[in-house]
Amino acid sequence: MSSLNQTERSTAASSSRPDMTAFLGLGFRPLYIAGAAWALISIALWVFAPQLIGQPLSAVAWHAHEMLWGFIATIAVAFLLTASATWTGFNPLKGAPLALVTGLWLLARLGYLFGGTTGFWIAAVSESAFFAISALCLLRVMLKGKSRRNYGVPWLILGLGVANVLYLKAALAGDYLLLMQRFDLGLIFMAIIALLIGRRVIPFFAMRMVPGLELPMQVRSGQAQLALSAVAVALGLAGLPVYMAAALGVVGVISLWQVASWKPLAVLHKPMLWILYLGYVVMGIGLLLAAVHSSGLGVGVLARSAVHVHIIGMGGFAVLIIGMLTRTALGHLGRPLALDGSMLASYYLMIASVVLRLAALWPSVASGWLLQAAAACWILAMALYLWRFVPMLIRPRPPVAPAKNQASATTILKKQ
């Protein structure tokens, strides 16, 4: 008995210290920290110190690129590298290879920001390698684990990488219209991934956290949703914006219908749930507005691509991300699924950031102040997340096994 107690004390003591093996054990640990930290740093630079943004990317092109591929896509890759270990039973990246991929990601961020023309090419190659290696590692474990229903996931990551190359090429050419078309393609690729993950995990989380709640998983509508999103990408590449708009509009309607079927009023007392519902709803609305813009029917402020881009990117992706960063990290780290004050504050700060940023899109004398206030809320939201979660992400899981209701975010993905 004394030997057992001594072992338990030793395990508990080791879990309280930072550990490199644990830190590089799953993709979400280094990449959640990297993505959240870069979200904070890049917005601080864009809004408060744009003179530090280097060439050859213009400041606007750099900002758009770093938000979509440097932040949002990074969190998606982190989640999928972690989820695939549950889907297949095989960890796609850990240890030195995971450190290498994270290093490639970091090299890309530094190259675009400080490297000039040479640094730009180093960054482009590093970032392409980041997406390609991640996709190949995902494909390897999907095939090894015979996870046939997830065979398409690696190709979505590869698609993000290809869209990134096309975007960078347009940025170098200085063609703003082509740049925004390429950005919209990347946005749609990211929306496919976000819809895939959100449609699977949101009802699962809700049923786990709200006793007696039964929700449809919307498998068939989800398949139609993903197929139409892929069609929208193809139509965009083919230069058929009106047909792409029709496909996007249907995808947006399906998204809103799915949320309505998930009984949103039943989760209003659970912030860890309603934050995900909110992000999914706003993404659906953003896709409808993207359809309006692509069709050429937008008037006034809705004629600006910045409107649907920020609604999808901030109100959709970023709101979903702040919810997923907390929920999935707590689950995978074996922590209680409960929000403390700092976590809840990060939710409200992110929502405030979205509202203020959208308000700043309407031309007025207050636009500059609204933009700075939105940036401040965003920075504080990410800072709170990092302050609370970095100490957990760099340490091993506690020795106490999680309760049954703390199932991993990826369990349902494996079962569907």
Secondary structure, 3 states (H helix, E strand, C coil): CHHHHHHHHHHHHHHCCCCHHHHCCCCHHHHHHHHHHHHHHHHHHHHHCHHHCCCCCCHHHHHHHHHHHHHHHHHHHHHHHHHHHHHHCCCCCCHHHHHHHHHHHHHHHHHHHHCHHHHHHHHHHHHHHHHHHHHHHHHHHHHHCCCHHHCHHHHHHHHHHHHHHHHHHHHHHCCHHHHHHHHHHHHHHHHHHHHHHHHHHHHHHHHHHCCCCCCCCCHHHHHHHHHHHHHHHHHHHCCCHHHHHHHHHHHHHHHHHHHHHCCHHHHCCCHHHHHHHHHHHHHHHHHHHHHHHHHCCCCHHHHCHHHHHHHHHHHHHHHHHHHHHHHHHHHHCCCCCCCCHHHHHHHHHHHHHHHHHHHHCCCCCCHHHHHHHHHHHHHHHHHHHHHHHHHHHCCCCCCCCCCHHHCCCCHHHHHC
